[in-house]
Amino acid sequence: MAKGRIFSGMRPTGKLHIGHLSVIENWVELQDEYECFFAPVDWHALTTGYEDTSKLRENTRDMLLDWLAVGLDPEKSTIFIQSHVKEHAELHLLLSMTTPLSWLERCPTYKEQLQQLGEGKDIRTYGFLGYPVLMAADILVYRADTVPVGEDQLPHLELAREMVRRFHYLYDTELFPEPQPKLAEIAMLPGIDKRKMSKSYNNDIAITTTSEELWERVRNMVTDPARVRKTDPGNPEVCVVHTYNKIYNKEEVTERIEQCRTADIGCIQCKRRLADKMVEALEPIWERRAKLEQNPGLVDEIIAAGAEKARREASETLRLVYEVMKLN
């Protein structure tokens, strides 16, 4: 491979929010440097949402529309849906035969998710426990050497490398690269209440929001709790609006800091300016997305072409896997 190769995906569990936007924009930049494979990983969505799949297709389609509207280019990247390439499941099965159960049980994210979600739903399933094996299969089926991830996914990626080493040892081969993380140098935006942005917290701002809805969310952003009156000096460092200003209003951020600290601007005025800047940044995405929605046939063609290319690469990997495992 002349370029490094990337695989990355997102679970289609609901509408994407602007916290995801920086991740997608990072992908857009990477597609000029790497050979990229991007997929809504709909099978992964089943690990915690298997009881209700009524919106899975809709969520998957919405995710693809957002990706394309932000700038993922099917001429540069292979864009497809995970479940359209059955080789992911086949390699997952084969890797599950060689992955020790103890490796999965010690995974820190597995334990954390059991604590966070275990009371509300039954996630003590084989699929949930084996999530890292499917993630490894997603990456290895394309023999990808690089994976853009957040820090929370690093244990899963290390586990994927352990699976590669074990596979190589068992079958005396060097078939797979050991995938390395590529941590994005981008700060994840907090929700409007300063907690982690999440639809379940109702503190998110959807990428597909309207200008009116966006203003309502920005208007409710948490600011300095010590600033009771407009004439009170504020502390931008504890204000969610300031965090957003650093991304969406960079040219005015220094001025806004000074105005806040000297009480020369009120919080509502500052929020109004931020909302205008956010609309300015999001409008081109909204316009591109609207055009894509009006041309569903084009989106179908992109998905089909992406799946065909992905299957070619994945089937060649499986051919080699069967060869070294002597399954032919």
Secondary structure in CASP SS format (residue, H / E / C, confidence):
PFRMAT SS
TARGET T0000
AUTHOR 0000-0000-0000
METHOD secondary structure of the structure
MODEL  1
M C 1.00
A C 1.00
K C 1.00
G C 1.00
R E 1.00
I E 1.00
F E 1.00
S E 1.00
G E 1.00
M E 1.00
R C 1.00
P C 1.00
T C 1.00
G C 1.00
K C 1.00
L C 1.00
H E 1.00
I H 1.00
G H 1.00
H H 1.00
L H 1.00
S H 1.00
V H 1.00
I H 1.00
E H 1.00
N H 1.00
W H 1.00
V H 1.00
E H 1.00
L H 1.00
Q C 1.00
D C 1.00
E C 1.00
Y C 1.00
E E 1.00
C E 1.00
F E 1.00
F E 1.00
A E 1.00
P E 1.00
V C 1.00
D H 1.00
W H 1.00
H H 1.00
A H 1.00
L H 1.00
T H 1.00
T H 1.00
G H 1.00
Y C 1.00
E C 1.00
D C 1.00
T C 1.00
S C 1.00
K C 1.00
L H 1.00
R H 1.00
E H 1.00
N H 1.00
T H 1.00
R H 1.00
D H 1.00
M H 1.00
L H 1.00
L H 1.00
D H 1.00
W H 1.00
L H 1.00
A H 1.00
V H 1.00
G C 1.00
L C 1.00
D C 1.00
P C 1.00
E C 1.00
K C 1.00
S E 1.00
T E 1.00
I E 1.00
F C 1.00
I C 1.00
Q H 1.00
S H 1.00
H H 1.00
V C 1.00
K C 1.00
E H 1.00
H H 1.00
A H 1.00
E H 1.00
L H 1.00
H H 1.00
L H 1.00
L H 1.00
L H 1.00
S H 1.00
M H 1.00
T H 1.00
T C 1.00
P C 1.00
L H 1.00
S H 1.00
W H 1.00
L H 1.00
E H 1.00
R C 1.00
C C 1.00
P H 1.00
T H 1.00
Y H 1.00
K H 1.00
E H 1.00
Q H 1.00
L H 1.00
Q H 1.00
Q H 1.00
L H 1.00
G C 1.00
E C 1.00
G C 1.00
K C 1.00
D C 1.00
I C 1.00
R C 1.00
T C 1.00
Y H 1.00
G H 1.00
F H 1.00
L H 1.00
G C 1.00
Y H 1.00
P H 1.00
V H 1.00
L H 1.00
M H 1.00
A H 1.00
A H 1.00
D H 1.00
I H 1.00
L H 1.00
V C 1.00
Y C 1.00
R C 1.00
A C 1.00
D C 1.00
T E 1.00
V E 1.00
P E 1.00
V E 1.00
G C 1.00
E H 1.00
D H 1.00
Q H 1.00
L H 1.00
P H 1.00
H H 1.00
L H 1.00
E H 1.00
L H 1.00
A H 1.00
R H 1.00
E H 1.00
M H 1.00
V H 1.00
R H 1.00
R H 1.00
F H 1.00
H H 1.00
Y H 1.00
L H 1.00
Y H 1.00
D C 1.00
T C 1.00
E C 1.00
L C 1.00
F C 1.00
P C 1.00
E C 1.00
P C 1.00
Q E 1.00
P E 1.00
K E 1.00
L E 1.00
A C 1.00
E C 1.00
I C 1.00
A C 1.00
M C 1.00
L C 1.00
P E 1.00
G C 1.00
I C 1.00
D C 1.00
K C 1.00
R C 1.00
K E 1.00
M C 1.00
S C 1.00
K H 1.00
S H 1.00
Y H 1.00
N C 1.00
N C 1.00
D C 1.00
I C 1.00
A E 1.00
I C 1.00
T C 1.00
T C 1.00
T C 1.00
S H 1.00
E H 1.00
E H 1.00
L H 1.00
W H 1.00
E H 1.00
R H 1.00
V H 1.00
R H 1.00
N C 1.00
M C 1.00
V C 1.00
T C 1.00
D C 1.00
P C 1.00
A C 1.00
R C 1.00
V C 1.00
R C 1.00
K C 1.00
T C 1.00
D C 1.00
P C 1.00
G C 1.00
N C 1.00
P H 1.00
E H 1.00
V H 1.00
C C 1.00
V H 1.00
V H 1.00
H H 1.00
T H 1.00
Y H 1.00
N H 1.00
K H 1.00
I H 1.00
Y H 1.00
N C 1.00
K H 1.00
E H 1.00
E H 1.00
V H 1.00
T H 1.00
E H 1.00
R H 1.00
I H 1.00
E H 1.00
Q H 1.00
C H 1.00
R H 1.00
T C 1.00
A C 1.00
D C 1.00
I C 1.00
G C 1.00
C H 1.00
I H 1.00
Q H 1.00
C H 1.00
K H 1.00
R H 1.00
R H 1.00
L H 1.00
A H 1.00
D H 1.00
K H 1.00
M H 1.00
V H 1.00
E H 1.00
A H 1.00
L H 1.00
E H 1.00
P H 1.00
I H 1.00
W H 1.00
E H 1.00
R H 1.00
R H 1.00
A H 1.00
K H 1.00
L H 1.00
E H 1.00
Q C 1.00
N C 1.00
P H 1.00
G H 1.00
L H 1.00
V H 1.00
D H 1.00
E H 1.00
I H 1.00
I H 1.00
A H 1.00
A H 1.00
G H 1.00
A H 1.00
E H 1.00
K H 1.00
A H 1.00
R H 1.00
R H 1.00
E H 1.00
A H 1.00
S H 1.00
E H 1.00
T H 1.00
L H 1.00
R H 1.00
L H 1.00
V H 1.00
Y H 1.00
E H 1.00
V H 1.00
M C 1.00
K C 1.00
L C 1.00
N C 1.00
END
